[in-house]
């Protein structure tokens, strides 16, 4: 059973509900939770919530000793709708010729080792999920459809097409509410709701000379789905279609034809029934009135199934970026995030927020604050002072039912590692020297002790910090600035230099650089802010700016204690005019 500390979080509450519902619907069988991903382009961090929500619930169910299957349906038999922006190896005009084909029939970007478009983008996600500790059963919808797995379900849907049409018609006749004029720019959460994901907005079937039809053949000539069913015989299952793209026409027997698929609003509930799905979340675009999740709840009964428990999940944003969409270029993927953060941190961001709460993932300076917050939580969990819900989120971040995720042996502060990586510019021996001096009582013996966190921080510096914000230590002292200093400034430098040797550690230098302005003003170096007048803060800022100018030629830079350690005592003395 789950620990008592884990009974207060959203994951445990859903797990209770899912286990109860599974025992009611399918007693004695494994609990089935599901996700669906379309490899139509880079699978981004918003899509990851589609996986992490059921993963966390499935993992809690496993922790309690139940059998559970987490299905990931790769919607690789969906039509190729448009060419995403900014994909390396893709000529937009050339790839636009493939619009309308199944994703598995579209060539992979040039230079890819994968056989088609879908496999190219699926592979990156599979690799990220492995690093995140997500256990799942992958199902290729191309394989399911083209091998005839769903043949009976397709024929059943077509026999009941009038019933499906009647359900869908309830929503077709409803007028969409008039859009209010925007008084301000949409924020990211609103943009997610307004734009949708694409799949939810697909048509729900075609009405032609054969009447309503919930099935689309892919053309036998050009492979596109720009087809119209012109006749169908229920007894023989003979179906005739024409293609508007190439004018091809053919007659096939649907009881032996495997080159087509049910339209989305019928396909999804069919799969709920076929797989016996108990839990599957959906994005806001799938959950609005008349959308696929709501309509699917009625259509699933035609297939003898029930709608899953399905929480709506909210938007996942990126610091400084607009709404993520896989049809746009430059959209961060889980792989991008895992280059700059450990899997535990990324798991925690999804675990600590309820599915209907939006949150942001930081690729800018905010990542340092997030890591500080994570490290504080880690310490509170270790000493027993963390709140139960925080303990639960932490537990779900660092381990799965299968065990602990690999972690950094010496998790030094991310901001410190980033500063060291910045200053040393790839010189590992220099980085090790600095890191070994952070805590002389417990020195780090090898850079591997700080990995993989050090590598993530270095990647962040190299890929997300602009060149003009990188730290370059002066080669020579700023003689002109040193000559212009008054007695007050020179006195502050002397106090710092006199204390360097005896304070040469991260904590010691922190105490020293903050203490110099206090001592100059006649206060003890360890005086607390409450004991000091407000002007001490101003004096500290002035002192820090002077040090930055003398060391790196700017007003700001990495935290001064880290910078001083990085520069080294001898060079610090030279640059400060000793």
Helices and strands as residue ranges (DSSP letters): G 4-6, H 10-25, E 31-37, H 45-63, E 68-74, H 92-96, G 103-105, H 117-131, E 137-140, H 141-146, H 151-159, H 161-172, H 188-195, G 199-201, E 206-208, E 211-213, E 215-217, E 227-232, E 238-243, E 249-253, E 260-262, H 264-275, E 282-283, H 284-287, H 292-299, G 300-303, E 312-313, E 316-318, H 334-340, H 343-351, E 359-361, H 366-383, H 388-398, E 399-400, E 403-404, H 414-424, H 428-436, G 440-442, G 447-450, H 453-464, G 467-469, H 479-484, H 487-499, G 501-503, H 506-520, G 529-531, H 535-552, H 560-567, H 569-575
